[in-house]
Amino acid sequence: PNKATPDKSDTSEEKKSTKSSYGSFYQHAHYMRIYETLRGAYKNYKATLELTKPDKFCLLLKMSLSCLGQLLELASITEVGHYVEEILGYLKSCVTIEPTMTILCVEQLLKALFFTNMASAQDLSSPHHARKTGKAARLTSNMKPGLYHDCFIAPYTQYTQCLASMGPKLTTTPDTENESVGVFGWIKTRADRRASMTSKSSKDRTAVQNYIRLFEPLVIRALKQYTVSSCVVLQQQVLHLLAQLVQLRVNYCLLDSDQIFLNFVIKQFEYLEEGLVKGYEVLIPHIFNFLVLLSYERFHSKPVIAMP
């Protein structure tokens, strides 16, 4: 055989090695450009000695994770199910540098897998629930439609009308109320329907439960970050993630068998009383929400906390 002709087995092995080196995104040019940008910024981040001001890589990573979280809010399990382990691997490498946004992405990935994100809202794009023409459309109907109008003028008008509708007003009918809130009210109405959604089939739920163990290392890492950090925003995000897990009927005793984390959270009340925690007004509601969820004994193998 001609040696100049590449063997098919060599070609397949080369593709496998490329995929293992980069990931499932190696065939997409735009994802590879993002990867190269982050890689170059990370090399500069490791070489820099100036630690007094925020680094460009940290800001770039934060924005990238923020975009990932927004994409996961609109993703379905069929779109992310095959890449869960790979995405979690990326998040593990980011949690040290940007823990807050990383934990947010973990929560968003959980929501996508358990049908609780925006993409799983019932009849979100159903033609039977088409939104009526609101006041904003009527106010701006005399303007020539265009990109600027659709992206700025109409949303801003709807936003101001939504704020105005939150104040005291006379009794309105459901139709007029829907018109007053515009697209924001329409999105909120569809999102609120998640609470009344019919549960998915038991087969789908059983398949999704298999993903939970993949999240365990990152959740344990988040608990440790909570205990060693004084950042209220990070602690708030960790509590929000734990509340999400408890609501998904994850046994909390498996995550905190010795209740070390729970005792640390309860110990925080002493620091809160002494005023040693900055931004406590943001943290307290999340602490109470977390403790109340733990008081429900049906999701735990043993009583975790008792309500007086």
C-alpha angles and dihedrals in degrees: 000000000000110000092206090067110084116237117243091230091054091050093051092047090051091053091049092050091048092050092048091050097049108014135237092315096066093103094057114083096203092052090048090053090053089048093051091047092052092044093052092046090050092053090053089046092057092047098048122097098191108100100160099088131041113279121235091234092056091051092046092049091048092053091045092053090046090055090047090053091051091049091050090053088063097037128100129217091255089059099046103023095092093048102045096107092045094049091048089052090056092047091052090059092049100047094084095053101035109014098164098056091038092057089047089056090049089055092047090051090052090051091051092051095046097045095246101116129094093270090062095054111126116259092350092157100021114142090218090067098047113160117249122237105273134203092272092060092048093047093052098034092104091061122090109255114246144140094275091049094049095044102040118007101048097041092047092050091049091048094054091047090050091054091047091051091057092068127081112303142161123266110289134190120246091252095054091043092054090050093051096054095047122186093344092059090045092055092045092050092052092045092051090057089072089081092059097041117128111250119258121252118286090243092060092045092051091050092049093050088067089068094061095081090057089062095051098090093050093046091051089049090051091053090053092048089054093055096047099040130079093196108120093200091056093047090048091053093049091052090048090053092049091048089052091052093049091050088052087058096251111161104248092199089069091058097043106021095163092040091234093142093045092052089050091053092049090047088057090072089073090056090046092054091051092049094242095131116080114217093017092155089069095046102045098069091052092049092052092045090052093048093047091052090051090054090070102094099192094081097049134071090226136012109283103181133358126220115228 
